[in-house]
Amino acid sequence: IKKLAGNDLIRAYQGFRNYTGNSMDDKPFTATAPLPWSLVGLVGVVLLWRARPLRLLIAVSAIVFLLDTLVFPVATLFGTYLHGSVPALALLAIGAIEVAFRLGSLAACWDAGRPWPVARAAAVIVAVVTAGSLVAGTVTGAQAYASWANAIPSRYAAFSETLAAVGLGDAVVIASHPGWVWRETGHPALVLPDEDAASILSLASAYGASVIAVDGADGRWPDAATATGCLVPVPLTPAAAPLTAFFIRCTTSP
């Protein structure tokens, strides 16, 4: 278990568990900083930090960030800052809007007394283009997300049927997406940390887990399973792809 720092922290801020590998739609990604809009929003937050209506939001954002960073310093965001970042993201959005209004005021001052309001026209064009890009990106992203999400139930149903067939209908599962496992199969589930096989076997011993499930490529998994003889591949049907799973046959590598 490690604290988020460097590239891990950058990807964590963007809502990903690891900074290399595949994203939730199985497309490869590389480390990229969440700039410039987050930085613009932060500038706006600094300008607004004394605004009474935002004090509670600022306080909640800071407290949640500190809790998820210091109290739960694990290399995963599932159920932690992926959801806990909502107040901070709302605050950054408000800050970015404040910066836009300030720039609009500066543009109005620049155009004062000029026959052609060049700065104001430029500000309007930028606002329209930005808004259009956001709407188009939101629609496209929503369609891609819906297509991706609709495929989840079928592969986890196939996974659950395989476990039931071998007498593991109530097995505790260590999974890269524990929420999906629990929701779709009813199996108790733990999150799969981005750690080596020995650490995962120790986790399995502590919580009585008997199966590991990895949805696609997730950090060092599933490749890390080859480092120990305690993990045996589960013979899943093609309907479960890209899910891979392993039976935990022992908790101490031979």
Disulfide bonds with the S-S distance in Angstrom:
Cys230-Cys250 1.81
